[in-house]
Amino acid sequence: MVLNTYVYTGAGTITAVGSGVDKSAFKVGDRIVALSDEWIVHKASNGMYQRYASLGLGCVTKLPNTIDFTDGVVLPLGVFTATSMMFSPSNLDLSWPVGKDKSVVVAPEGKVKTGMEKQVVVVWGGSSSVGASAIQLARAAGYNVAHHRARFI
């Protein structure tokens, strides 16, 4: 059930799990946030402006109990936008983050580089959902980060 929506993102509670889904990954009652793939697959059932949405595993992640749905709903679009801007070859084409076990889940082949710790990424608007995501992604990729965040007036 999608409780809160913002364009292509949603947050809510899982009400059903498809037969092809590993039951250890998600179960009924899990709190989730999602980024709809409706704009790619053109299926209305994947959209967020409805009470229920049918989404693939790659579109959904669990939401901790410490984050309410209203705050969590902005996370998927912020992370997606920052990732697209930073790592896409048509944008900044930065090196992808690597896990502590040296694994990379989504990086294209040849996109993992080393020696990034001496390079600096500047993030303007670090207090926005996209800016905060960009800071964390850049740090995870091994870059030094210089950022600007506006003071609230």
N, C-alpha and C positions, 0 to 999 in steps of 0.2 A: 504494500500500500504506500503510495507516495503521499507524504504529508505536506511537504513544502517543495515548491518548484521555483526555478529561476531559469527561464529560457530552456536550455537543454540539460539542466542538472536537476536532480531530485534527491530527497532524503526521506527515509521512512523505514518501515519494518517489512521483512520478507513474509509474505503470506502463503507462498507455494514455491517449491523447488522442482525444476524440471527433471524428468527421468534420466537424462544424460549427464546430470551434474553430480560430481563427487560430493556425497553427503557430508564429508568431513570439512569441505570448504565453506558451505553455507547451509543453514537450516532455518526452518520456519521460526520466526521470532527474532532473528538477527537484525540488529540496527545497521542500516547501510546508507551510503551515499552513492550516487551514480551519475555518470555522464552518458546521456542518450546517444545512440548511434543512428537515430532516426534520419539525420541529415545525410547519412551515408547509404543506409539500406532502404530508405523511403518506405518504412512500414509504420503506419499510424500506431500500432500496438507498442512500439518502442518509444513513443513520445512521452513527454512529461506532463502535459496539461490534461491529465485525467487521473482518476482515482487509483488505477492499477496500471503498471507498465510491465512489459515482457522484455527482459534485457539479457544479453550475453554475459558470460563470466568476466570478460575483459572490460566491461563497462561498470562494474560494481566493486566496491570495497567496503569492508566493515567500518563502522563508525564507533569509536570508543564511547562508553557511557558518560565520560566526562565532557563530551561535546554535545550540545543540544542540536536538534535538527535544523533550527534556524541558522545557527552558525556553521554547521557542517555542510549545508547545501551549497555554499560558495566555494568549497575546496576543490571539487573536480574541475570546474572551469578555470580556476586560477592556476592549478597545476598543469592542466592541458595547454593553456595559453603560454605559460612560461616555458614549458617543454618544447612546444612548437617553435617559439621564438629563439630559444637558445641552441637547440640541437639540430634543427632542420638545416640541410645543406643550402636551402634558398634564403636562410637568414644568417645567424651568427656561426652556425656549424661548429659549435664547441664540442669538446670531448664529453662523452656520456659518463654519468656516475657509475662507479664500480662498487659492489658490495665488499664487505670485509673478507668474504670468502673468495674474492676476485670474480664473482659471477655478475653478469649483466643480463637482465631479463629482456629488455627491449631494444638494445642498441643495435643498429645495423652493423654488418660485418665491416671491420676495419675502422670503426669509429671510436674505439677505446684507445686513448693515448696515455702516456705516462709523462711525468715531469711538469704537470700543470701547476704545481704548488708555487712557482715563481711568477705565474701569470695572474693578472688582476682583471676581474670582471666588475664593471660599474653598473649598479642598479639604481636607477632614478625612480623614486616612488616606492621605496621599500616597505611602506606601511600598508599598501593595498594587498588584496589577495594574490594578485599576479606577482607583485614585487616581493612579497614575503616568500612565495613559492620559488621565485627566481633565486633569491638569496640562498635558500636551503639547497636547491638543486646545484647551484654553482659550488657551494661548499662541499657537497657530497661528491662532486666531480673533481675536487682537489684544487679548485681555484681560490685565490685570495679574493675577498669581496669588499669593495668600497660601495657604500650605499647612502642614499639620501632619503630621509623620511620627514615628511612635513609635520610640523607641530599642529595640534588641533587648536583652533582659535575659538 
